[in-house]
Amino acid sequence: MSQPDRFNPHVADARWQKIWEDQASFVADDTSPKPRSYVLEMFPYPSGRIHIGHVRNYTMGDVLARYKRMTGHEVLHPMGWDAFGMPAENAAMEKGVHPGGWTRDNIANMKAQLKRLGFAIDWTRELATCEPEYYGHEQALFLKLYAAGLVYRKESAVNWDPVDMTVLANEQVIDGKGWRSGAPVERRKLSQWFLKITDFADELLEGLSSLDQWPDKVRLMQENWIGKSKGLRCRFAFPGSSGDGIDVYTTRPDTMFGASFVAIAADHPVAQKLATNAPELQAFIEECRKGGTTAADIETAEKKGFNTGLTVEHPLDPSWHLPVYVANFVLMDYGTGAIFGCPAHDQRDLDFARKYDLPVTRVVSDGDITDSHFAGDVAYTGPGTIVNSHWLNGLSVEHAIADVIAKAESEGWGKGQTQYRLRDWGVSRQRYWGTPIPIIHCDTCGAVAVPEAQLPVKLPEDVTFDIPGNPLDRHPTWSKVDCPQCHKPARRETDTLDTFVDSSWYFIRFASQPDDKPFDRAVAEKWLPVQQYIGGVEHAILHLLYARFWTRALSHIGMIDVKEPFASLFTQGMVTHQTFQDADGKWLSPEQVTRSGDNWTIAETGAPATAGRIEKMSKSKKNVVDPDDIVDQYGADAVRWFMLSDSPPERDLEWSEAGIEGCWRFVQRLWRLTGQVSGAEGEDKALLRKTHQAISSVGADIEALSFNKAVAKIYDLANAIEKAAPSASRDAAIKTILLLSAPMVPHLAEEAWTKLGAGLIADASWPDVDPALLVEDEVTIAIQVQGKLRDTLTVAKGLGQDDMQALALASQKVQHAIGDAEIRKVIVVPDRLVNIVI
């Protein structure tokens, strides 16, 4: 068989991509009787360009999807766009464009980039969350949850950006400032819509035990985020009162004898009451509201307090009075909005106590140190034995917690209570570019659901972004509607939904897309749960937790009989690249520098440059590689091969020119190899065995997402084929290696398959394995003289020691090494080695 000496991806890639599209090769059939496999990578935000991290993520999913098709599965492998969010509004403000136009242009660009890589995607199911065809169904689901009592509205503290005039999610608050504006974030109270995720806290926690195909670290992160703990709710009474006081919740009642103060939130009713006649306290409360609400903000901010002058009685000793402070690190949304401070064993309490010169008493000992005086500025929070605590002394932390709760309950001043770190999901966003919340506010009827027949509630197109704030609030007509119940003038809700809502059910919509409802239950249930979900570990908590909740909520209201949406989860590593800087610390791109020995210089000027750390690719540090440029140079298959070959997929992958060059060379080597089918006869048993071992192990490695191991097996088989003499076994091995590599380098595989097979290799079956050929019946033994390797021999497995010795002594290399010397001893290790001692 003759073929060109070099594979030309610039011709082949586009040709095969068009053929796949014309033949609908990757369109999933809902009616197929085949076993189903739903492979999904987390869908991207349409920022305008895909990056190398996207390429790695989607290549992994694509290899698995193609392999599943070859092993007889009906595969659903869709793609869509997480298309709402602040970046589009930022572009509108900065560039004077409409968020919709900017987003749809970006989608078109990124879709074209993805298609160039030959991914086996069912594009007929493509969706974008910014289109009414999607978010109208999301509004319908929201209203069903509202009707079921899983949605409510209340006043809540939020992160408020005073420049962008919008609520910020915790993740958008960086060092206490708005991520886009850089303005110090304020704490405000606004009426917000919430989803009752806390109703499902125990279910979400217990469900983690069934997710044995998830990384342990992700399950632990979710467990910690839900944060179930058993603690004590008790009252610190005001002296001389008839029971009035401050309710405190604590997970560490074992440390109560180490208490030195009680602290309440700025929004606590006691603080609010005191502030009415205390201007200084009111000013302090206003200062507290300027901080963010994130745990990170609270942990890192300077601890500040205001001494109210009040004291409270210690529950275990009424004669012991503790001062009451208003503190900036206590929030009303957590526990009761009040804590008792035990500085020796809580870092925030210790920072606060040192600042205000409050007592610090050791009550948990981690060893021999039991002195009540606690020195230093690092709290001890580990396990230990209770000390300086009267009747609790000598108990473990766990036993002391149980004893204090029992005492509180028996004496009536407190009770054990299960608490969760998890809070209900606030989904209101004061932004334009998001799903409109389908609620109408009526002065007479209150909050009224938009009638289903009026869905979708579409975003108005004629909005402006010339001033900060939500354009929906100032639109002249959009929010003015009649109440669906009393028909009096009313107003639409102008908040839009958190974009995490959009990504909490998109995988169900991929599985079923009827026009008249969010999904068809029977069709969706045939595909769900997603068999393999792939994405970054940065989504381990919020996205995955919200998607789990949303699925359970839909199950709760009878819409679907699925509770866990993702059966298996894989979190891939990042793609990294070397960084470079000039003498002034300005970042340089890799293209701007050249290397001479151990030194780097700026190519254009010859000035010295400094090579820095290998870091995650980022535009700010200019260590990015544009996938289009690499595909232009090397073709899609070399890029795909690099994404799979150099590193375990769960670890970071360093991009290098040498690496992609090596992958390009192997693609060409594979091409040349597939052109060497000779038509010769005869059997090469060793190569036949190697071939079947490769079929088995490459398939197992792909199933396990161990793509780098699969690549290594293909390299190994290629080496064996090249060394083998022409035979029927060699021709079969060439055909096999093409099938094994087809999921990874599909364009080359199709091009070569046209010479070897019939039809598309994308439709071909994974080669069968002969189990008998997986069993080794030959071994390679080492022949040593005086412990030094002199030869190797391939012999029948289990060969007798006398025969092994005879074969070893017959080796010309061994005879040459022995020469005229006398053989004193021959050591034979069956199936391993023969060592001749002279």
NUDORO-790230 format. One record per residue (C-alpha): residue in one letter; x, y, z. Coordinates in steps of 0.02 Angstrom, whole numbers, plus 32768, in hexadecimal, padded with zeros to 4 digits. Layout:
<pts>
AXYZ ...
</pts>
This chain:
<pts>
M800080008000 S804580A97FD3 Q801B814E8025 P807081F88035 D810B81FA80A2 R80C382808114 F801982978162 N7FD283418133 P7F5B837B81BD H7F35841F8165 V7ED783BC80E1 A7E9D83248143 D7E59837A81DF A7DD683E48188 R7DA483598110 W7D7E82DA8198 Q7D2883598207 K7CB183808178 I7C9282C88155 W7C6982A7820D E7BF18339820C D7B9E83098167 Q7B85825781A3 A7B48828D8250 S7BCA82168298 F7BBD8254834B V7B03827A835A A7ABC821883ED D7A2281AD83CD D79A381B1845B T795081148416 S79EC80AA8404 P79E87FFE8457 K7AA48006847B P7AE5801F852B R7AF380D9854D S7B898140857D Y7B7881F985AA V7C22825085A6 L7C26830785D5 E7CA9838C85F2 M7C7884278655 F7C3984A285D4 P7CA0854085B9 Y7C7C85F785D4 P7C82864C8528 S7D0F86C6854C G7D4086D18495 R7DCE86548484 I7DEA85A384BE H7E8D8587851B I7F0084F3852B G7EAA84C085CD H7E0784AD856B V7E62844484E9 R7EA583CC856D N7DFB83BC85C2 Y7D99839B8523 T7E1D832884D7 M7E1082B6856E G7D5382AC8560 D7D5D829584A5 V7DD281FF84AF L7D5D81AB852A A7CC381D484C1 R7D13818F8422 Y7D4E80F3847E K7C9F80D584C3 R7C5780DF8412 M7CD8805F83D9 T7CA77FEA8466 G7BF07FE78433 H7BA480748499 E7B2880F88464 V7B878192849B L7B46823D84CD H7BD582BB84C5 P7B89836A84BA M7BC9841C84C4 G7B7E84C184FB W7BA6856A8545 D7B9985AE85F5 A7B6F865485A8 F7B2886C9862D G7B92872D86A8 M7BF087CB86D2 P7C7B87C4864F A7BFC87E885C6 E7BBB887F8626 N7C6D88B98643 A7C8A88B08587 A7BEA8913856C M7C28899C85E0 E7CDA899F85A0 K7CBF898584E6 G7C1289CD84CB V7BCB89298488 H7B3188C684B8 P7B54882F852A G7AED87C084B7 G7B4D87ED841A W7BF487DF8473 T7BC6873584BA R7B8286EC8417 D7C1A872883B5 N7C8A86D28435 I7C2586328428 A7C3B8630836B N7CF78649837C M7D0D85C48401 K7C9E854783A7 A7D098559830B Q7DA6853C8375 L7D5E84A083C4 K7D28845A831C R7DDA846A82DC L7E1183EC8360 G7D9C8366831E F7D3B834583BC A7CB382C183AC I7C29833583E9 D7B6F832C83CB W7B5A83E08393 T7A9F83C68375 R7A8883D68432 E7AEE84768443 L7AA284F184BD A7ACE859C8503 T7A8985CD85AB C7A6D86818570 E79E9864E84F1 P792F86568522 E791C85A484E0 Y798785708575 Y796685EE85FE G78AA85EC85E2 H78AA85368619 E791A856586AB Q789685E486E0 A7813855A86D9 L787D84EC8749 F7899857C87C2 L77DD859587D0 K77C084DC87F0 L783D84E3887F Y77E7858288BB A773F852C88BC A778D849C891E G77CA851389A5 L788385028977 V789585BA8946 Y787D864F89BA R78A8870689CA K78F4875B8A62 E796287EB8A94 S7A1687B48A9D A7AC587F98AAE V7B1F87FE8A08 N7BC5883589BE W7BA088DB896B D7C13892E88ED P7BF289E988FE V7C418A108854 D7BF2898887E8 M7B5689968855 T7B3988DC885A V7B3B884A88D2 L7BD987E288C4 A7BE8872988E4 N7C6986FA8967 E7CDF86C088DE Q7CD9876E8890 V7D1B87C1892E I7DD887C4892B D7E36880A89C1 G7D97886389F6 K7D8188B9894E G7D1388A288B6 W7D6A88348837 R7D4788AB87A6 S7D3A895987F2 G7DBB8944887B A7D4989A488F1 P7D3F897389A9 V7CA9890189BB E7C1D89348A32 R7BA988C58A95 R7AF588F38A6E K7A4B88AA8A90 L79E0888C89F7 S7946882489D2 Q7989878A897C W794486EA8931 F79838648897E L797B858F8954 K7967851B89E9 I7A0484B489D1 T7A0F849F8A8E D797384328A86 F79DF83B58A2A A7A7C83C58A95 D7A7283168ADE E7A4582CA8A35 L7AD6832189E0 L7B4B82E98A69 E7B0F82358A6A G7B10822E89AC L7BCB824989A9 S7BE5819789E7 S7B9981548946 L7C1081B888D8 D7CA0813D88DD Q7CD68171882E W7CF882248869 P7DA2825F88A8 D7DAE82508965 K7DEA83048971 V7D4D8345891B R7CDA82E1898B L7D3883228A23 M7D2B83D689E5 Q7C6F83C389D3 E7C6083718A7C N7CBE84018ACC W7C5784818A6E I7BB584348AAE G7C0A84318B58 K7B9683CB8BC4 S7BC283DA8C7C K7B7183B48D23 G7B7F84438D9D L7B2B849D8E2C R7AB0852C8E28 C7AAD85828ED1 R7A8386278F24 F7AFD869F8F77 A7A8386FD8FE8 F7A8D87B49014 P7AB587C690CF G7A1A87DD9138 S79A487C290A5 S7913874A90A5 G795D86DE901C D798687628F9A G7A3087518F4B I7A9087238EAF D7A7A867B8E59 V7B1D86308E1C Y7B3D85998DAE T7BE485418DBE T7C3184A48D77 R7CB184A78E05 P7C5384A38EAA D7CEA84468EF0 T7D4784ED8EF3 M7CC5854F8F57 F7D37855F8FEF G7DB085BB8F7D A7D3186428F4F S7D6886F68F61 F7CE387598F02 V7C40874F8EA2 A7C38879F8DF5 I7B9D87CA8D8F A7B8487F98CD9 A7B6B88AE8CA5 D7ABB887F8C6D H7A9088248D0F P79F088678D60 V7A5088948DFF A7ACE88F98D9B Q7A46894F8D38 K79E8897E8DD6 L7A8389C38E2B A7AB48A278D90 T7A148A8F8D92 N7A5E8AF88E20 A7B168ADD8DFE P7B5D8B3B8D67 E7C098AED8D7D L7BBF8A3F8D77 Q7B578A6E8CDF A7BF48AAB8C88 F7C4D8A078CB2 I7BBA89A48C6D E7BC48A078BCA E7C7E89E18BC2 C7C5A89278BD8 R7BE4892D8B44 K7C7289648AD2 G7CC588B98AE0 G7C9E88268A70 T7C3987908AA6 T7CAF87098A6A A7D0586958AE3 A7DAC86CB8A9B D7D8487828AB9 I7D5387608B6B E7DED86F68B8D T7E6987728B45 A7E1C88188B79 E7E5C886F8C15 K7DF188398CA8 K7D9588CE8CF0 G7D1988DF8D7E F7CB0895A8DDE N7C9B89428E98 T7BE289568EBC G7BFA89668F78 L7B8588D38F8E T7BB688338FE7 V7B6987868FEA E7B7086F69065 H7BD3865B9039 P7B5685C9902E L7BC885579095 D7BEC85DB911A P7B6E866B912E S7BEB86CC9198 W7C6386D49105 H7C3587689095 L7C74877F8FE3 P7C7B88228F80 V7C0E88338EE4 Y7C5A887A8E44 V7C1588A08D9A A7C9688508D25 N7CB5885E8C6A F7CDA87A48C57 V7C3187678C95 L7BA3875E8C16 M7AE8874B8C34 D7ADC86C88BAA Y7B48864E8C0C G7B0485F68CA7 T7AA886718D17 G7B0D870A8CE8 A7B6B86FC8D8D I7C01869A8DCD F7C6286838E6D G7D1A869F8E52 C7D98861D8E8C P7E3A866E8E50 A7EB385E18E77 H7E5B856C8DFF D7E1485D88D72 Q7E8486478D08 R7E0586D28CEB D7DDE86D88DA4 L7E9886DD8DCD D7EB9876D8D54 F7E2787CA8DA2 A7E5F87A78E55 R7F1187E08E36 K7ED188818DE8 Y7E5F88AB8E7A D7ECB88608F05 L7E4E87DC8F38 P7E78873D8F9C V7EBB86A78F3D T7EA886058F9F R7EE4855A8F65 V7E5C84D68F78 V7E9984528EFB S7F4684098F0F D7FA083B88E7E G802283668EEE D807983898F91 I805884458F93 T7FC184669002 D7FE785159041 S7F4A85829038 H7FB186118FF2 F7FB386048F32 A8044865E8EDE G805F86858E27 D7FF186BC8D97 V7FC086158D4B A7F2785C08D94 Y7F2A85058DB6 T7E9784B58D5B G7EC983FE8D5B P7E95836A8DC8 G7ECB83538E7B T7E9B83458F31 I7E2E83C38F8D V7E8A84289014 N7E6184BC9085 S7DA984929073 H7D6F8452911E W7D0883B39109 L7D38839F9051 N7DF2838B9077 G7E3F82EF902D L7DB882D08FAC S7DD782CA8EF2 V7D8F83558E86 E7D0582E18E45 H7CD282A58EF3 A7CD383568F38 I7C6283948EAC A7BE5830A8ED2 D7BEC83298F8F V7BCE83E58F80 I7B3A83CB8F09 A7AF0834A8F81 K7B0483C09015 A7AB684528FB4 E7A1F83EA8F84 S7A0683A29032 E7A11844D9084 G79AA84A58FFE W7A24852D8FC7 G7A4C84E48F1C K7A3284558EA5 G7A9383F28E25 Q7A78842C8D73 T7AB183F38CC8 Q7AF484828C61 Y7B2C848F8BAD R7BAC85018B61 L7B4484FA8AC1 R7AD0858F8AA8 D7A3B859F8A35 W7A6E85CE8984 G7A5486868961 V7A2F868F88A6 S7A038748888E R7A7C87AF8826 Q7A6288688800 R7A9B8853874C Y7A528859869F W7AA987C8864A G7A58873686A2 T79B586D586A9 P7927874A86DF I78D7870B877F P782286E7874B I77CA874187D9 I775687D887D7 H774888488870 C769A88898897 D767189018926 T75D088A18942 C75FE87EC891F G76B687EC894B A772F878088E7 V76D28729885A A771886A687E2 V771686D3872B P7691866486D7 E76E085D2867A A7690860B85D7 Q76F286AE85E2 L779B865885EB P7820867A85BB V78318724860D K78AE8767858F L793587E785AF P7916888B8555 E799488B084CC D798C896E84D8 V79F6898B8573 T7A8A89FC8595 F7B2489E78600 D7B5E8A9B8605 I7B418AA886C0 P7B618A27874A G7AD889BA878E N7A5889428748 P7A11898086A1 L796F892386C5 D794B899A8756 R794D8A3286E5 H78FC89E98649 P78638A558624 T77E589C98604 W7829891A8620 S7803890C86DA K7755895A86CD V76D188D286C2 D762788A88708 C7615882E8797 P75DE87838754 Q7566877087E7 C751388198809 H7545886C8763 K757C890B87BC P761E89618786 A76B3890087C7 R776D88EE87A3 R77DF8862876B E786C882287D5 T79098874878C D7986880087DE T79C987748771 L7A0086C687A5 D7AAF869687DB T7B0586458746 F7B2585AA87B0 V7A6B85878798 D7A88857C86DB S7B0E84F886F2 S7AAB84958773 W7A3C843C86F4 Y7A8984528647 F7ABF839C8645 I7A07836A8650 R79D883DD85C0 F7A6483908557 A7A1182E78572 S79638320853F Q792F83BE84E3 P787383C684C1 D782E84708490 D779E8471850A K77F5844685AE P78A2844585FE F78BB838B85D9 D785F82EA85BD R787482808659 A787881D78602 V78F9820E8581 A796782668600 E796681D28676 K79A7816085EB W7A4681C985E1 L7A5E82018695 P7AC3820186FF V7B578242869B Q7BCB81AD8692 Q7C6A8215868C Y7C7582CD86BB I7D1B8327869F G7D4E83D486DB G7DBC843D874A V7DC984238805 E7DA284DC881D H7CEB84AB8805 A7CF48425888B I7C83847F8905 L7C0884FC88BF H7BDC84BD8811 L7BDD84068840 L7B80842188E2 Y7AFC848E888F A7AE584118801 R7ACF83858880 F7A5083ED88DF W79EF84208842 T79E2836C8809 R79A5833488B4 A792983C488BB L78E083908812 S78D782DE8852 H7881831D88F0 I77F5836D888A G77E282D3881C M782D8316877B I78B88296876A D78EC81F687C0 V79A5822187CC K79FA82648867 E7AB48266883F P7AD682B68795 F7B8B827F877C A7BB881C88798 S7C7281E2877D L7CD68282878D F7D8582A6874E T7DE383478775 Q7E6F836586FA G7F0F83C4871C M7F38846E86D4 V7FA88497863F T804184F98675 H80CB8559861D Q816D85AE864A T816286688673 F81DA86F0863C Q81FB87A48673 D82698833863C A82DD889686AD D824D890586E7 G81E088718717 K816F8881867F W812887DA8645 L81658798859E S81138716852F P8178867A84FF E818086BB844C Q81DB87588487 V827186FC84D0 T82FD868F848E R8376861D84E8 S8432861984DA G847C8594854C D843D85B785FA N840E866B85D3 W836F86B8858F T83648759852B I82DB87C184DC A82DC87928425 E82BA884083E2 T833888A2844B G83B48824848D A83968864853D P839D87E385C8 A8300878885FD T82DE871F8696 A828C86748690 G82128662871F R81A685DA8767 I813D85608704 E808C85988728 K7FD8858386EF M7FC185DB8649 S7F798689865F K7F67872285F2 S7FAA8793867A K80518736867C K8054871E85C0 N8080866585CC V7FEE8630855F V7FEE85C984C2 D7F6585E78441 P7F1B8540840A D7EF88584835C D7FAF85AC8340 I7FE484FE8374 V7F5F84A98309 D7F9685178276 Q804784D8828C Y8033842382BE G7F7F83F0829B A7EFA83B68315 D7F3C83068333 A7FE8833B8371 V7F9683B483EB R7F1E832D8428 W7FAD82B0843B F8012832D84A3 M7F7D834D8516 L7F778292853D S802A8258853C D809D82B985AE S804C82B38659 P7FCA825586BF P7F2782AF8699 E7F0582DD874E R7FAC83398759 D7FE383DD870C L802A83D3865C E80BB8443862B W80B08485857A S81538481851B E818984958467 A81F283F88475 G8159839884B0 I80E883CB8420 E817583AD83A3 G818982FD83E7 C80CF82DE83D4 W80D4831E8321 R816182A582FA F80FF82128342 V8066823F82DC Q80D382388240 R81238196827C L807881488295 W8046818281E8 R80DE812F8198 L80C0809081FB T800C808181BF G804C8087810D Q80B57FEB8124 V80317F648110 S808C7EE580A4 G80127E578085 A80957DDC80C2 E80667D35810D G80A17CDD81A7 E80877CF28262 D80F17D5282DE K80B47D0D8383 A81127D8B83EF L80CA7E1F838E L801D7DD18390 R80267DC3844D K80677E77845B T7FD67EB383EF H7F4F7E618459 Q7FA07E9C84F9 A7F997F4D84B3 I7EE17F3C8485 S7EB97F078536 S7F257F838593 V7F02801D8527 G7E488001853A A7E587FEC85F6 D7EC280888603 I7E4580F185A1 E7DB880B0860F A7E1D80E586A7 L7E46818F8656 S7EFF81618662 F7F1E81AA85B7 N7FDB81BD85CC K7FE8810385F1 A7F8180DA8556 V7FF4814784EE A808C80ED8535 K804280448502 I802680858451 Y80DB80C08448 D811080138484 L80A87FBB8400 A80EC802F8378 N819D800183AB A81747F4783A2 I81257F5982F6 E81BA7FB782B1 K82327F3082EC A81CA7EA082A8 A81E47E4F81FE P81557E55817E S80CD7DD781A6 A80117DC881B4 S80257DE9826E R80807E8C824A D7FF87EC581D1 A7F747E9E8256 A7FD87EFF82D7 I7FDF7F978264 K7F237F93824E T7F0E7F7E830A I7F7E800F833A L7F17807E82C8 L7E77804A8323 L7EC7806283CD S7F04811083A5 A7E6581478349 P7E14819783E3 M7EB1820083FC V7EE5822D834A P7E41821A82EC H7E6E827B824E L7F0B82168229 A7EAC81778254 E7E22819D81D7 E7EA081CB8150 A7EFF81288165 W7E6280BF817E T7E2580E880D0 K7EB6807F8090 L7E9E7FF1810E G7DE67FE38136 A7D36800680FD G7CD08099813C L7D01811381C4 I7D7680E0824F A7D05814982BF D7C8280C182A2 A7CFC803082B4 S7CFA7FBA8348 W7D837FAC83C9 P7DEA7F11839D D7DC27E6F83F7 V7E3E7E248470 D7E707D6D8470 P7E827D47852A A7EF87CB88506 L7F747D3384BC L7F767D9A855C V7FCC7D0D85B8 E80897D1185A7 D80CF7C678573 E817E7CA98554 V81F37D0A85C3 T82957D6985A8 I83207D2F861B A83C17D8A8642 I84667D2E8629 Q84F07D6D869D V85A87D4486B1 Q85ED7D77875A G854C7DDC8777 K85607E4386D8 L84DE7E39864E R85257DE685B4 D848B7DAE8552 T83CE7D968559 L83697D04851A T82B07CEC84F8 V827B7C408534 A81DD7BE0855B K81927C108602 G81B67B8B8686 L824D7B44862A G82B07ACD8698 Q834F7B0586EE D83BF7A8C868E D837B7ACA85E8 M83907B81861D Q84457B5C864E A84687B0485A9 L84217B938541 A84847C1285A5 L85297BB4858F A85067BA484D4 S84FE7C6184BD Q85927CA08457 K85957D4184BE V85A07CDB855E Q86277C6A8517 H868C7D0284E7 A86797D4B8596 I86B07CA785E9 G87437C888576 D87BA7C0685C0 A87827C218673 E873E7B9186DB I86847B978705 R86757B8487C2 K85B97B9387D5 V851A7BB68770 I848A7C0B87CA V83DF7BF78778 V83457C5C87AA P82B17C12874A D82627C8786CA R82D97D1386FD L83957CFB86EA V842F7C8C86DD N84CE7CC98733 I85727C718709 V85FA7C7E878D I86AF7C648752 
</pts>
